[in-house]
């Protein structure tokens, strides 16, 4: 028997070649997506479908459990990377609207889709609400990739609202999906029980994520590893422990990893740029793997059978459910009609709905196969219809601003030269910066980057663990709005009520 299995097994070298080819093709597709004006996820899914049993690749894959496992792991790393690149000062003014969208908005989207499916398609209400819950989360990463590829950028409040919503609405959609499945399989479940479960999951997830973010920052700063390459391994372990620990305690693991990323992003830690860039690349790898696997999982011939249902639900979602959710959720915010209209239109569906569609499959919920195929078709319709028209709609609504070229992850970004400043600051004796590592500088703004340190007639490039000495001269690239804060950190303490500023 072992000999037979070995003969039938795919040689490891051929498996590696196949995976390598799929990754290279996906990377090339991501470059082509900008020119075509469609999100890369469409092309990733298409590649997966072409590689599948009904495509030219002929790879047969129908293991929903493996696909779900890959999707959950990938989503955890993607959310952590998103949190790690979130500037809290940037998104804080929009937190009320974003959280309203990610909670009330998700619930309203689910309910609107459910009612439409129930009345017009005749699907039983519990299954209809399950379908609505599955397609209720959005993918802002796809939105921003399309906008950047077309040279369009959104104003700060609008961009911050979409960014925070996209990272925080997945946990709500996941909860509604699992709650709907539980209600389908156990009709005796009460709304009160589900509401209590919701509060516990979100509270535990948020608290555990915050604590892990604080602890992870302390460990990264004080562990002093001899090999720099071990720091990314350490943060991988942080993601795993955060998700697994929160879930084991009954909390929402996805919310936990997202908050842990945000907490770390807004604290100083060593190797920030290296770790942020690493997790950005890891998130891309996870996205590609997730989309390819989900593309392999679907059988295109089965999509034809549900095409009209998928189109009908997608149109309800795009033109009714999403606008209702947006305008109700943002009713008491300062966003105007044009901003709310754009938010309504950019509610793209990404990989999360397809991952969630595997949940009822594995749970054996009634109508699970139909729901999976309908959800897959909805995602494709949403991305193709909305994704290709977002730049046009943004310009038509006049909510776009000039695009700033992308900087490497973790670097400060300024909207124009007029808002940036290059300072030379001398570290004074007794100042907040004296005898402290850069990562330990109190209240050091994220918009400020120490480029060079001049000490004892020598220049050198600093890292997070570099200890600053009195007399050091720092060349700092910063935003003009925080320049005074940067100078104050290097200045001598006040004497007799008179401050001493040594920055120039």
Rosetta blueprint (number, residue, H / E / L):
1 X L
2 X H
3 X H
4 X H
5 X H
6 X H
7 X H
8 X H
9 X L
10 X L
11 X L
12 X H
13 X H
14 X H
15 X H
16 X H
17 X H
18 X H
19 X H
20 X H
21 X H
22 X H
23 X H
24 X H
25 X H
26 X H
27 X H
28 X H
29 X H
30 X H
31 X H
32 X H
33 X H
34 X H
35 X H
36 X H
37 X L
38 X L
39 X L
40 X H
41 X H
42 X H
43 X H
44 X H
45 X H
46 X H
47 X H
48 X H
49 X H
50 X H
51 X H
52 X E
53 X L
54 X L
55 X L
56 X L
57 X L
58 X L
59 X E
60 X L
61 X L
62 X L
63 X L
64 X H
65 X H
66 X H
67 X H
68 X H
69 X H
70 X H
71 X H
72 X H
73 X H
74 X H
75 X H
76 X H
77 X H
78 X H
79 X H
80 X H
81 X H
82 X H
83 X H
84 X H
85 X L
86 X L
87 X L
88 X H
89 X H
90 X H
91 X H
92 X H
93 X H
94 X H
95 X H
96 X H
97 X H
98 X H
99 X H
100 X H
101 X H
102 X H
103 X H
104 X H
105 X H
106 X H
107 X H
108 X H
109 X H
110 X H
111 X H
112 X H
113 X H
114 X H
115 X H
116 X H
117 X H
118 X H
119 X H
120 X H
121 X H
122 X L
123 X L
124 X L
125 X H
126 X H
127 X H
128 X H
129 X H
130 X H
131 X H
132 X H
133 X H
134 X H
135 X L
136 X L
137 X L
138 X L
139 X L
140 X H
141 X H
142 X H
143 X H
144 X H
145 X H
146 X H
147 X H
148 X H
149 X H
150 X L
151 X L
152 X L
153 X E
154 X E
155 X L
156 X H
157 X H
158 X H
159 X H
160 X H
161 X H
162 X H
163 X H
164 X H
165 X H
166 X H
167 X H
168 X H
169 X H
170 X H
171 X H
172 X H
173 X H
174 X H
175 X H
176 X H
177 X H
178 X H
179 X H
180 X H
181 X H
182 X H
183 X H
184 X H
185 X H
186 X L
187 X L
188 X L
189 X L
190 X L
191 X H
192 X H
193 X H
194 X H
195 X H
196 X H
197 X H
198 X H
199 X H
200 X H
201 X H
202 X H
203 X H
204 X H
205 X H
206 X H
207 X H
208 X H
209 X H
210 X H
211 X H
212 X H
213 X H
214 X H
215 X H
216 X H
217 X H
218 X H
219 X H
220 X H
221 X H
222 X H
223 X L
224 X L
225 X L
226 X L
227 X L
228 X L
229 X L
230 X H
231 X H
232 X H
233 X H
234 X H
235 X H
236 X H
237 X H
238 X H
239 X H
240 X H
241 X H
242 X H
243 X H
244 X H
245 X H
246 X H
247 X H
248 X H
249 X L
250 X L
251 X L
252 X L
253 X H
254 X H
255 X H
256 X H
257 X H
258 X H
259 X H
260 X H
261 X H
262 X H
263 X H
264 X H
265 X H
266 X L
267 X L
268 X L
269 X L
270 X L
271 X L
272 X H
273 X H
274 X H
275 X H
276 X H
277 X H
278 X H
279 X H
280 X H
281 X H
282 X H
283 X H
284 X H
285 X H
286 X H
287 X H
288 X H
289 X H
290 X H
291 X H
292 X H
293 X H
294 X H
295 X H
296 X H
297 X H
298 X L
299 X L
300 X H
301 X H
302 X H
303 X H
304 X H
305 X H
306 X L
307 X H
308 X H
309 X H
310 X H
311 X H
312 X H
313 X H
314 X H
315 X H
316 X H
317 X H
318 X H
319 X H
320 X H
321 X H
322 X H
323 X H
324 X H
325 X H
326 X H
327 X H
328 X H
329 X H
330 X L
331 X L
332 X L
333 X L
334 X L
335 X L
336 X L
337 X H
338 X H
339 X H
340 X H
341 X H
342 X H
343 X H
344 X H
345 X H
346 X L
347 X L
348 X L
349 X L
350 X L
351 X H
352 X H
353 X H
354 X H
355 X H
356 X H
357 X H
358 X H
359 X H
360 X H
361 X H
362 X H
363 X H
364 X L
365 X L
366 X L
367 X L
368 X H
369 X H
370 X H
371 X H
372 X H
373 X H
374 X H
375 X H
376 X H
377 X H
378 X H
379 X H
380 X H
381 X H
382 X H
383 X H
384 X H
385 X H
386 X H
387 X H
388 X L
389 X L
390 X H
391 X H
392 X H
393 X H
394 X H
395 X H
396 X H
397 X H
398 X L
399 X L
400 X E
401 X E
402 X L
403 X L
404 X L
405 X L
406 X L
407 X L
408 X L
409 X L
410 X L
411 X L
412 X L
413 X L
414 X L
415 X L
416 X L
417 X H
418 X H
419 X H
420 X E
421 X E
422 X E
423 X E
424 X E
425 X E
426 X E
427 X L
428 X L
429 X L
430 X L
431 X L
432 X L
433 X L
434 X L
435 X L
436 X E
437 X E
438 X H
439 X H
440 X H
441 X L
442 X L
443 X L
444 X L
445 X L
446 X L
447 X L
448 X L
449 X E
450 X E
451 X E
452 X E
453 X E
454 X E
455 X E
456 X L
457 X L
458 X E
459 X E
460 X E
461 X L
462 X L
463 X L
464 X L
465 X L
466 X L
467 X E
468 X E
469 X L
470 X L
471 X L
472 X L
473 X E
474 X E
475 X E
476 X E
477 X E
478 X E
479 X E
480 X H
481 X H
482 X H
483 X H
484 X H
485 X H
486 X H
487 X H
488 X H
489 X H
490 X H
491 X L
492 X E
493 X E
494 X E
495 X E
496 X L
497 X L
498 X E
499 X E
500 X E
501 X L
502 X L
503 X L
504 X L
